[in-house]
Amino acid sequence: MLINGCKSQCGLQKEVIILGTQVTHGRISAYKAHLRAKGVAAAAINSQRGVLCHAFKKAIREWEWVKENPVEKVSREKVRNERDRWLTLEDENRLIDACVIYATGKERTSRFPVTGFRR
């Protein structure tokens, strides 16, 4: 978890994280770099950053333990979760059938009248 990782990698103690006295954006950035080096996904890093940011916001607004949120100075990771997907012939036929039914309300009888390849 984030606190254990910070304790071992950034030299922080659990009590310090709770009070927020020595948590700096530099240490948070170092922990983020450590996670990246371990191959942790960008979305998981952003999730941990979000939990820590929320904890600091709560400590500022409700508990008045700290005056600033060092997590806000650390940028979020860019999440790239795009995929290339190729349709199989079966997927293609199902997609065309669904489009025809949606557009006309009728089942298709052949492929070419729908796609405009008529002569």
N, C-alpha and C positions, 0 to 999 in steps of 0.2 A: 504494500500500500504506500501511499505518498509519504506519510510520516516516517515509516520505517526506512524507506528509500532515502529520504532527506537526512535521517540520522546517520545512516552509514555512508552516504556519498558526499554530503555537504557539511558534515561535522556539526549538525544541529542536534539539540536535545529535545525530547518531547515537551518538557515544560516551556522551553523557549518558543516552540511552535504555538503552543496554546496561548501564551502571553503575547507573542508576536514581536518581541523586543529585538531579536537579531535576524529576523527573516528579511532578507533584502532581495531586490529584483535580480541582483547578480547571482545569488545562490539559487534562486528559482530557475534562472536561465541555465545555470550549470546542471541542475537536476534534469531540466528539459533536454539538454544536450546529451546527458547520460542515457536517458530513455531512448533518444533517437539512435544513439550508438548501439544500444541493445536490440534495435530493430522493432521497437514498439510502434504500433500504428499511430498515425497523426491524430485520428479521432480519439484514441485512448489517451494520448497526451493532453489533448484539449479537454477531455472529460475530467482528468485529474486536476488540470489547471482551473477548471470551472468550480470544482468542489472547494479547492483552496481559496479561490476568489470569493465564493459565497461565504465561507467561514470568516474571512476577513471583513466582509461587508456586515455580517451579523455582529462581529466583535466591535465594529465602529458604531453602528446605529443603535443596537440594542444593549450591548453590554458596556460600551464605552471603555474598552480595554486598550485600544490603539487609536491613533489619529489618522493614519493613512493606510492605503491598501497597496502593498508593493507588487501584488500580482497584476494589477492593472497596467503596470509598466512593461510587462512581459507580453510579447505578441503571441497570438494564436498560431498554431501550425496550419498550413494550407492542406486541406483534405482533398485528395484526388481519388475518388472512388468510381471513376468512369470505367465502363467495360465495353468491349466490342462483342456484339452477339450476332451471329449469323442465323438466319431462319432456315430450318429444314424445309423440305418440300411439303411435308405435312403441316408445319406451322404456317407456311405461306398460304396454303389452300384454306386453312381455318381462318386466317386473317382476311383473305379476300371474301370468303363466305360471310363473315361477320360484317364486313363493310357493305356488301350488297344488301344483306338483310336490313341493316340499319338505314341505308339510303332509300331503298325501294319498298321494304316490307315484304319482299318476296325472296324465295330461294333462287340461286343462280342455276341456269341450265348448262351453260358452257362458259369457258373462261374468256374468250375473245370479245364477245359483245360487251362485257363489263369493262375491259381494259382499253377499248377503243382500237383494236387491231382489225376491225372489219374492213372488207374490201367491197 
